[in-house]
Amino acid sequence: MTGDYSLPADFSCNFLNGLACLSQKFQYDRQQRQGVRERSLCVLKTQPYGSWSSPISTAMLTKDTIHLDQLTHTPSAIYWVESRPSDQGRNVIVGRRDDGTIEDRTPAPFNARTRAHEYGGRCYTVHEDTIFFTNFSDQRIYRLNPGQAPIPITAEGAMRYADLVFDALHNRLLCIREDHRQSDIQAETSIVSVDPNGDLYGTVLVHGNDFYADPRISPDGATLAWVTWNHPQMPWDGTQLWTATINAQGHLQNPRQITGSSSESVMQPVWSPDGHLTWISDREGFWNLYRWENERIRAIYPMAAEFARPAWVFGLANYVYKNADTIVATYFHHGTWHIGLLNIPAQHLDEIVTPYTFFTHPVLDHDSIFVIAGSWTQPEALVELPLTRGVPTLIKSSQMLPIDSQDISVPQLLEFPTEQGQSSYMTFYPPTNHNVIAPEGERPPLIVISHGGPTSASNPLFQIGIQYWTTRGFAVADVNYGGSTGYGRAYRERLMGQWGIVDVDDCTNAAIFLAQHGLVDPNRMVIRGGSAGGFTTLACLTFKKVFKAGASYYGVSDIGALARETHKFESRYMDNLVGPWPEAKSVYIERSPLYHAENITAPIIFFQGLDDKIVPPNQAEMMVNKMKSNHIPVAYLAFAGEGHGFRQAENIQRATEAELYFYSRILGFDLPTPVEPVEIIS
């Protein structure tokens, strides 16, 4: 007996024509399960969609659940960072030695996390088993020698450090420094050197531009490469790659620009073992690999695929050198991530066949690739992939799979029509629960997810937060609307000047498309999203009449206020997404849900962290007050101690249960087990 929507062997379905397949899939699965029900003693419960008894509790969303990031390799160990909701969201640096021993390296209460760019990213480096890391509470750099307590090596003050690397030739750290002494909104960013034995705030090596990232030292220690850009560009819009020689005193000389412009996004510089500078650029339309050879730029392997993610955080890593002629590369193609060996002289990419659909941060150790990976049915995990193409070895999973494989909703990648004759993409998860069947003729409610960013994308791997809904009888559509990454620069630039238009149209058209093909109930479609996805959610509910309810997690309601008040990294993001402020003030008002709240007729639940520095609480509170004044049902939950994105287990659980309760009241279905109510004011 199965509820995984499996199909007969002669059934075919492709990426570009998935909806017809899914309609048949629903019919086939129901007939199959009805037949099994009649032939066996197994009793399937008949329960309405939304009321299914789920094997996933809210406690499972965070219990023994971690997030893995920032994988690093040294000759004696593999290191990574674990974010632990059960420990108040604390980030811990963990090490695994060659003998397989795994241990926490940073003790409580230290929290290895940088606030640079607010979103953070790479916060540590390792040199000869000594760890240097940024601590979240004071943003100082600490030195952690084996068997000793962490010791601060930078002074207290309004500084933030990120993207640490060790310069062994000059016995120093190099890193990005954000100086907030004069202003939080316009902090000064530079590349600095820091004495590992103790320093004040470091010594400035490179400064003058608005942003810096990716300081990388050549194997001989003689050259430094880095990425830089200026307002109003974001790192996925336009950056420059520079190099400079390092003299005997550690000063930089002869700086030169290698590539990049306001319309070319360059990132992730890496030096080959024999000293060739390599990087990722979208100069030909996709983020592909290039390198500097004989004073010329060489495309290593042109391909209509993305070899990178958008640089929201410091220290992204999508490839690593195996040797001077071979790169281990991860790349996004046709909706999923892949990993392969790229032979540079032959210009040949040999994909490594694995069960995974998601990869990030590959590192090499002897004859193995260590990489963070996952699949539609397996949560994110640190795995070892033998270069000999053997069976992958699980090193550390982000969570123990809490449910039967028959209850996992395996999605379909769909391309659907949208405005101006174009197509966009979504990942569609059908409701799945092998113990339950819905009443004959009923169609499931739909949850549309609008991802954050907006220059981002949904991840193609098992997400228990989505399975929480599908096991309860919801269909879920995770939409990669125009402007999302993974489909090339032209697709990404659909959102240029069109935020609040293209994303709204695509999320709406995705829902309509599914309803027209009979896969969901058109009268029970809701939308949810966080941050920029919260804005898209609110805009859909303000300017369209397709969704019956919505959930906004720390969403933007007044994009003009965001342009005026947000942190430095995103302070000019709106210039390209909407228009320059205040010249385009009328456009900001036209697209901001706050100024058109009288159009909202669908109930909304708002979730907000009170310590959010990116989208301040007043963005939610103003909308809540407007809806109260207009007598539209609204609920609001605020969480002290939470910033932009919830990290604490109890708050994640409470928010999820409140959202479920809210939908049950608005869409009119019963919950199989009671949850704590949330006040809905109308």
C-alpha positions in Angstrom: 0.0 0.0 0.0 1.5 3.3 -1.0 0.5 7.0 -1.0 3.6 8.3 -2.9 1.7 8.8 -6.2 3.9 6.2 -7.9 3.0 5.4 -11.5 3.1 2.4 -13.8 6.4 1.8 -15.7 4.9 2.9 -19.1 3.8 6.3 -17.7 5.8 9.2 -19.0 6.1 12.7 -17.7 8.5 15.5 -18.5 9.6 18.8 -16.9 7.8 20.9 -19.5 4.5 19.2 -19.5 3.9 18.1 -16.0 0.3 19.1 -15.3 -1.4 16.6 -17.5 0.8 14.0 -15.9 -0.2 15.0 -12.4 -3.9 15.0 -13.2 -3.5 11.4 -14.3 -1.3 10.7 -11.3 -4.0 11.7 -8.9 -6.6 9.4 -10.6 -4.2 6.5 -10.9 -3.1 6.8 -7.3 -6.7 6.9 -6.0 -7.7 3.9 -8.0 -4.6 2.0 -6.9 -5.2 2.7 -3.2 -8.9 1.9 -3.4 -8.0 -1.4 -4.9 -5.5 -2.2 -2.2 -8.1 -1.1 0.4 -10.6 -3.6 -1.0 -8.1 -6.5 -1.2 -6.5 -6.1 2.2 -7.5 -5.9 5.8 -5.8 -2.4 6.0 -8.3 0.3 6.8 -7.6 3.7 5.3 -9.1 6.6 7.1 -11.3 8.8 5.1 -10.6 12.4 6.2 -11.1 15.7 4.4 -8.0 17.4 3.0 -6.5 19.6 5.7 -7.8 17.4 8.5 -5.5 14.4 7.9 -3.8 12.9 10.9 -0.2 13.7 10.3 2.9 11.8 11.5 4.7 15.1 11.7 4.2 17.1 14.9 5.4 20.7 15.3 8.0 19.4 17.8 9.6 17.4 15.0 10.2 20.6 13.0 13.0 21.5 15.4 13.7 18.4 17.6 17.2 17.1 16.9 17.2 19.4 13.9 20.2 21.4 12.8 21.3 23.4 9.8 24.7 22.6 8.3 26.9 25.2 6.7 30.4 26.5 6.0 32.3 23.3 5.4 36.1 23.6 5.6 39.0 21.2 5.2 42.4 21.0 6.8 45.0 18.3 6.5 43.8 16.7 9.8 40.1 17.4 10.0 36.8 18.5 8.4 35.0 21.4 10.0 31.5 22.8 9.6 29.0 25.0 11.4 25.8 23.7 13.0 22.9 26.0 13.7 20.8 24.5 16.5 17.3 25.7 17.2 17.1 23.6 20.4 20.0 25.7 21.7 18.4 29.1 21.2 19.7 29.1 17.6 23.3 29.0 18.6 25.9 28.3 15.9 28.6 25.8 16.8 31.8 24.9 14.9 32.1 21.2 14.8 35.2 19.1 13.8 35.6 15.6 12.4 39.1 14.1 12.6 40.5 11.5 10.2 39.6 8.7 12.7 35.9 9.7 12.4 35.7 11.4 15.8 33.2 14.2 15.8 33.2 16.9 18.5 32.0 20.4 19.2 34.9 22.8 18.9 33.4 26.1 20.1 32.0 25.8 23.7 28.8 27.4 25.1 27.9 30.2 25.3 30.0 31.2 22.2 27.9 31.6 19.0 30.0 31.4 15.8 28.1 33.9 13.7 28.9 37.2 12.0 26.5 40.1 11.5 28.3 41.6 8.6 25.8 42.5 5.9 23.2 41.4 8.6 22.9 38.1 6.8 26.4 37.0 7.8 28.0 33.9 6.2 31.5 32.6 6.6 32.6 33.4 10.2 35.7 31.3 10.8 38.9 29.9 9.4 41.3 27.2 10.7 45.1 27.2 10.6 47.0 24.2 12.1 44.0 23.2 14.2 43.7 26.7 15.6 40.3 28.1 14.9 39.6 31.9 14.5 36.0 32.8 14.6 33.6 35.8 15.0 31.4 35.6 18.1 27.8 36.8 17.6 27.2 38.7 20.9 30.2 41.1 20.6 31.3 40.5 17.0 34.9 40.2 18.1 37.3 37.7 16.5 38.4 34.9 18.9 41.3 32.5 18.7 40.6 29.0 19.8 43.7 26.8 20.4 43.1 23.0 20.9 42.2 22.3 24.5 42.0 25.9 25.5 39.2 28.5 26.0 38.5 31.0 23.2 40.6 34.3 23.6 39.5 37.6 21.9 42.1 39.0 19.5 40.2 42.1 18.4 39.0 44.9 20.7 35.4 45.7 21.8 33.7 48.2 19.5 31.2 48.6 16.7 33.1 46.3 14.3 32.0 43.2 12.4 34.3 40.7 10.8 33.6 38.1 8.1 35.1 35.9 5.4 38.3 35.0 7.5 41.3 33.5 5.7 44.8 32.8 7.2 47.8 34.3 5.5 50.5 31.8 6.6 53.4 33.6 4.8 52.8 36.8 6.9 51.3 35.0 10.0 48.1 37.0 10.0 44.4 36.9 9.3 42.8 38.6 6.3 39.1 39.3 6.5 36.2 41.7 5.7 35.6 44.4 8.3 32.5 46.5 8.7 33.1 49.6 10.7 29.9 50.8 12.4 31.4 53.4 14.6 30.0 56.3 12.6 26.8 54.8 11.1 24.9 51.5 11.0 23.2 52.5 7.8 26.4 53.4 6.0 29.0 51.3 7.7 32.5 51.4 6.1 33.6 48.1 4.6 37.2 47.2 3.9 39.7 44.3 3.7 41.9 44.2 6.8 44.7 42.2 8.3 44.5 41.1 11.9 47.4 40.0 14.1 46.4 36.5 15.4 48.1 37.2 18.7 46.0 40.3 19.4 45.0 43.4 17.6 42.8 46.5 18.0 40.7 46.6 14.9 43.1 45.4 12.3 45.0 47.2 9.6 43.2 48.4 6.5 44.6 46.9 3.2 41.8 47.7 0.7 39.1 50.3 1.1 37.2 53.0 -0.8 34.3 51.0 -2.4 31.0 50.3 -0.8 31.5 46.5 -0.5 34.2 43.8 -0.4 34.1 40.0 -0.3 36.1 36.9 -1.0 39.7 37.8 -0.1 41.7 34.9 -1.4 45.4 34.3 -1.2 47.4 32.6 -4.0 49.2 29.3 -3.1 52.6 31.1 -3.1 51.2 33.8 -0.8 52.3 36.5 -3.3 48.9 37.7 -4.6 45.6 38.6 -3.1 42.3 38.4 -5.1 39.0 39.9 -4.0 35.6 40.9 -5.2 34.2 44.5 -4.8 31.1 46.5 -5.9 29.3 49.7 -5.3 25.8 51.0 -4.8 23.3 50.6 -6.3 24.5 47.2 -7.5 23.9 44.0 -5.5 26.5 41.2 -5.9 24.2 39.4 -8.4 23.9 42.6 -10.5 27.5 43.7 -11.0 30.8 43.2 -9.3 34.5 43.5 -10.1 37.3 41.0 -9.5 40.7 42.6 -8.5 44.1 41.3 -7.7 47.2 42.9 -6.1 50.7 41.7 -5.2 51.6 41.3 -1.6 55.1 42.6 -0.7 57.4 41.4 2.0 55.9 43.7 4.6 52.4 42.5 3.8 51.3 45.6 2.0 49.4 45.5 -1.3 50.9 46.7 -4.5 50.0 47.0 -8.2 46.2 46.6 -7.9 44.5 45.7 -11.2 41.0 44.8 -12.2 40.7 41.4 -13.9 37.1 41.4 -14.9 33.6 42.6 -13.9 31.3 45.6 -14.5 27.9 47.0 -13.4 26.3 44.4 -15.6 28.5 41.3 -14.9 28.2 39.4 -11.6 31.6 37.9 -10.6 32.0 35.8 -7.4 33.9 33.0 -5.7 37.5 33.6 -6.8 39.6 30.4 -6.2 43.3 29.8 -6.9 44.2 26.5 -8.6 47.1 24.5 -7.1 49.4 25.9 -9.8 48.4 29.5 -9.3 45.7 30.1 -11.9 42.9 32.5 -10.7 39.5 31.0 -11.2 36.1 32.6 -10.7 32.4 32.4 -11.5 30.8 35.0 -13.8 27.5 35.5 -15.7 29.0 37.5 -18.5 27.5 35.1 -21.1 24.1 34.8 -19.3 24.7 32.1 -16.8 27.0 31.8 -13.8 29.8 29.8 -15.4 33.4 29.1 -14.5 36.3 31.2 -15.9 40.0 31.6 -15.3 42.9 33.9 -16.0 45.4 32.3 -18.4 48.2 34.2 -20.3 46.7 37.5 -19.5 43.3 36.5 -21.0 39.9 35.4 -19.7 39.1 31.8 -20.6 35.7 30.2 -20.3 36.3 26.8 -18.8 33.1 25.1 -19.7 30.3 27.2 -21.2 26.9 25.8 -20.2 23.3 27.0 -19.8 23.5 26.1 -16.1 24.3 28.0 -12.9 27.5 27.1 -11.1 26.7 29.5 -8.2 24.1 30.9 -5.9 23.4 34.6 -5.2 25.9 36.0 -2.7 23.5 36.9 0.1 26.1 35.7 2.6 29.9 35.7 2.7 32.0 32.6 1.8 29.7 30.8 -0.6 31.5 27.8 -2.1 30.3 25.8 -5.1 33.5 24.3 -6.4 36.9 23.2 -5.4 40.1 22.1 -7.2 40.9 18.3 -7.1 44.2 19.0 -8.9 45.6 21.6 -11.3 43.5 20.2 -14.2 40.3 19.1 -12.5 37.6 20.9 -10.6 34.8 19.4 -8.5 31.9 21.6 -9.4 28.3 21.8 -8.3 25.7 23.3 -10.7 22.0 23.9 -11.0 20.4 22.5 -14.2 16.8 21.8 -15.0 15.5 22.4 -11.5 18.0 20.4 -9.4 21.7 20.6 -8.3 24.3 18.3 -9.7 28.0 17.5 -8.9 30.7 16.6 -11.4 34.3 16.5 -12.3 35.3 19.2 -14.7 38.4 18.4 -16.8 39.8 21.8 -17.7 42.2 20.9 -20.6 39.6 18.7 -22.2 36.6 21.0 -21.4 34.7 17.9 -20.3 32.2 17.7 -17.4 31.6 14.2 -16.0 28.6 14.2 -13.7 28.9 12.0 -10.6 25.7 10.1 -10.3 24.3 10.3 -6.8 20.9 10.0 -5.1 21.0 13.7 -4.3 19.4 16.8 -5.8 21.1 19.5 -3.7 24.8 20.2 -3.1 26.8 23.0 -1.5 30.3 23.6 0.0 32.3 20.7 -1.5 35.8 20.1 -0.1 38.4 17.5 -0.9 40.0 15.1 1.5 42.3 12.4 0.1 40.2 10.4 -2.4 36.8 11.7 -1.3 34.5 14.7 -1.7 32.9 15.9 1.5 29.8 18.0 0.6 26.5 19.1 2.2 23.9 17.3 0.1 20.2 16.4 0.2 17.4 15.1 -2.0 13.6 15.2 -2.3 13.4 12.3 0.2 16.6 13.0 2.3 17.2 16.0 4.5 20.3 18.1 4.2 23.4 16.1 5.4 27.2 16.1 5.4 28.1 13.2 3.2 31.3 11.6 1.8 31.4 10.8 -1.9 34.2 8.6 -3.0 35.9 9.8 -6.2 35.9 6.1 -7.3 32.1 6.4 -7.6 31.4 4.2 -4.6 28.4 4.4 -2.3 28.0 7.8 -0.4 28.7 7.7 3.3 26.5 9.7 5.7 28.7 11.7 8.2 26.1 13.9 9.9 22.4 14.5 9.0 20.5 17.7 9.8 17.8 15.6 11.2 16.7 12.0 11.6 14.0 11.3 9.0 10.9 11.4 11.3 8.4 9.8 8.9 7.7 6.7 6.8 9.0 7.1 3.3 5.5 6.4 2.0 4.4 9.7 3.7 7.0 11.9 1.8 5.5 14.0 -0.9 7.9 13.7 -3.8 7.4 16.8 -5.9 7.0 17.5 -9.6 9.0 20.3 -11.3 6.6 22.3 -13.4 6.9 25.0 -16.0 3.7 27.1 -16.3 2.5 30.0 -18.5 2.5 33.5 -17.1 2.3 37.1 -18.4 3.5 38.3 -21.8 3.7 34.8 -23.2 6.4 33.8 -20.9 6.9 30.7 -18.6 7.9 30.4 -15.0 8.7 27.6 -12.7 7.4 25.9 -9.6 7.9 22.8 -7.5 4.5 21.1 -6.8 4.1 18.8 -3.8 0.8 16.8 -3.8 -0.8 15.9 -0.5 0.6 12.5 0.7 -0.3 10.3 3.6 -0.4 6.5 3.3 -2.9 6.1 6.1 -5.5 8.5 4.8 -7.7 9.0 1.7 -9.8 12.0 1.0 -13.6 11.9 0.2 -14.5 11.2 -3.4 -14.5 14.3 -5.6 -12.7 16.6 -3.1 -9.7 18.6 -4.2 -7.0 19.7 -1.7 -6.4 23.2 -0.4 -3.3 24.8 -1.9 -0.5 26.6 -0.1 1.6 28.8 -2.5 5.1 29.6 -1.1 6.7 32.9 -2.3 10.4 32.6 -1.4 12.4 35.4 0.1 15.1 37.5 -1.5 13.5 38.2 -3.8 16.8 37.3 -5.7 16.8 33.7 -4.4 15.2 30.4 -5.1 13.6 27.4 -3.4 15.9 24.5 -2.5 15.4 21.1 -4.2 15.6 18.9 -1.1 13.5 17.4 1.7 12.0 20.1 3.8 10.1 19.0 6.8 8.3 22.3 6.9 6.7 21.5 3.6 6.0 17.9 4.5 4.2 19.2 7.6 1.6 20.5 5.3 1.4 17.8 2.7 0.9 15.1 5.3 -2.1 17.0 6.6 -3.7 17.1 3.1 -2.5 20.3 1.7 -0.9 20.7 -1.8 2.1 23.0 -1.8 3.5 25.0 -4.7 6.9 26.5 -4.1 7.2 29.1 -6.9 10.4 30.2 -8.5 8.9 33.4 -9.9 10.6 35.6 -12.5 13.6 37.1 -10.7 14.6 33.9 -9.1 18.1 32.4 -9.5 19.0 29.2 -11.2 17.7 30.0 -14.6 20.2 32.6 -15.9 20.6 36.3 -15.8 17.8 37.1 -18.2 15.3 35.3 -16.0 16.7 37.0 -12.9 16.4 40.4 -14.5 12.7 39.9 -15.2 12.3 41.5 -11.7 14.3 44.6 -12.6 11.9 47.5 -12.0 9.1 45.0 -11.6 9.1 43.8 -8.0 5.5 43.6 -6.9 4.4 42.9 -10.5 6.2 39.9 -11.9 6.4 38.0 -8.7 2.8 38.7 -7.9 1.7 37.6 -11.4 3.7 34.5 -11.3 2.5 33.3 -7.8 -1.0 34.0 -8.8 -0.7 32.3 -12.2 0.8 29.3 -10.6 -2.2 28.9 -8.4 -4.7 29.5 -11.2 -2.8 27.0 -13.4 -3.1 24.2 -10.8 -6.7 25.0 -10.1 -7.6 24.9 -13.8 -6.0 21.5 -14.1 -8.1 20.1 -11.3 -5.2 19.5 -8.9 -6.4 21.9 -6.1 -9.5 23.5 -4.8 -9.8 27.0 -6.3 -11.8 28.1 -3.3 -9.2 27.1 -0.8 -5.9 28.6 -2.0 -3.7 30.5 0.4 -0.2 32.1 0.1 2.6 32.4 2.5 6.1 33.9 2.5 8.9 35.4 4.5 10.7 38.7 4.2 10.6 39.6 0.5 8.3 36.6 0.1 6.1 38.2 2.8 5.9 41.3 0.6 4.8 39.2 -2.4 2.3 37.5 -0.2 0.8 40.8 1.0 0.8 42.2 -2.6 -1.0 39.1 -3.9 -3.7 39.6 -1.2 -3.9 43.3 -1.9 -3.9 43.5 -5.7 -5.3 40.1 -6.7 -8.5 38.2 -5.6 -7.2 34.6 -6.0 -6.2 33.6 -2.5 -8.5 33.1 0.4 -5.9 33.8 3.1 -2.3 34.5 3.7 0.6 34.2 6.2 3.3 36.9 6.2 6.5 36.1 8.1 8.5 39.4 8.8 7.1 40.6 5.4 7.5 44.1 3.9 4.4 46.2 3.6 5.9 49.6 2.8 8.7 49.2 0.3 9.4 52.9 0.5 10.2 52.6 4.2 12.5 49.7 3.4 14.3 51.9 0.9 14.7 54.6 3.5 15.4 52.7 6.6 17.1 49.3 6.0 20.7 48.3 6.5 23.6 49.2 4.2 23.8 45.9 2.2 20.2 46.3 1.0 19.9 50.1 1.2 20.0 50.5 -2.6 18.5 47.1 -3.5 15.2 48.8 -4.3 16.9 51.1 -6.9 16.9 48.2 -9.4 13.8 46.3 -8.1 11.5 49.3 -8.0 13.3 52.6 -8.8 15.6 55.1 -7.1 14.2 56.7 -4.0 12.7 59.4 -3.8 12.5 59.9 -7.6 10.3 56.8 -7.9 8.2 57.6 -4.8 4.9 57.3 -6.7 5.9 53.8 -7.8 6.7 52.7 -4.2 3.3 53.9 -3.0 1.6 52.3 -6.0 3.0 48.9 -5.1 3.1 49.0 -1.3 0.3 47.0 0.3 0.2 49.4 3.2 -1.2 52.2 1.1 -3.9 50.0 -0.5 -4.9 47.9 2.5 -8.6 48.8 1.9 -8.4 46.4 -1.1 -7.7 43.5 1.1 -10.6 41.2 1.7 -8.8 38.0 2.6 -7.7 37.3 6.3 -4.0 37.4 7.0 -1.8 36.2 9.9 1.4 38.1 10.6 4.6 36.8 12.3 7.3 39.1 13.4 10.6 39.1 15.3 10.9 42.1 17.6 14.7 42.3 17.1 14.5 42.3 13.3 16.9 44.9 11.9 16.2 44.1 8.2 12.4 44.4 8.2 11.4 46.3 11.4 8.3 45.3 13.4 6.5 48.4 12.4 6.1 47.0 8.9 3.8 44.3 10.3 2.2 46.4 12.9 1.1 49.1 10.5 -0.6 46.5 8.3 -2.3 44.8 11.3 -3.7 48.2 12.4 -5.0 48.9 8.9 -6.8 45.6 8.7 -8.3 46.0 12.1 -9.6 49.4 11.0 -11.1 47.8 7.9 -12.6 44.9 9.9 -10.8 42.2 8.0 -9.9 39.2 10.1 -6.3 39.4 11.2 -3.9 37.8 13.6 -0.5 38.9 14.8 2.2 37.0 16.7 5.4 38.9 17.7 8.4 37.1 19.2 10.9 38.8 21.5 14.5 37.8 20.9 14.0 36.9 17.3 15.5 38.7 14.3 15.0 38.3 10.6 14.1 34.6 10.5 13.2 32.6 13.5 15.9 30.5 15.1 14.4 29.4 18.5 12.6 26.1 18.6 9.7 27.1 20.7 8.9 30.1 18.4 9.2 28.0 15.2 6.7 25.5 16.7 4.3 28.2 18.0 4.3 30.0 14.6 3.6 26.9 12.7 0.8 25.7 14.9 -0.8 29.2 14.8 -0.6 29.2 11.0 -2.4 25.8 10.9 -5.0 26.9 13.4 -5.6 30.1 11.3 -6.1 28.2 8.1 -8.5 25.8 9.8 -10.7 28.6 10.9 -10.6 30.5 7.7 -10.9 27.6 5.3 -13.4 25.7 7.5 -11.8 22.3 8.3 -11.4 20.5 11.6 -8.1 19.7 13.1 -7.6 16.0 14.1 -5.8 17.1 17.3 -6.3 20.4 19.1 -3.6 23.2 18.9 -3.2 26.3 20.9 -5.6 28.9 19.5 -4.6 32.3 18.1 -6.7 35.3 18.5 -8.3 36.4 15.1 -9.5 40.0 15.3 -12.1 41.2 12.8 
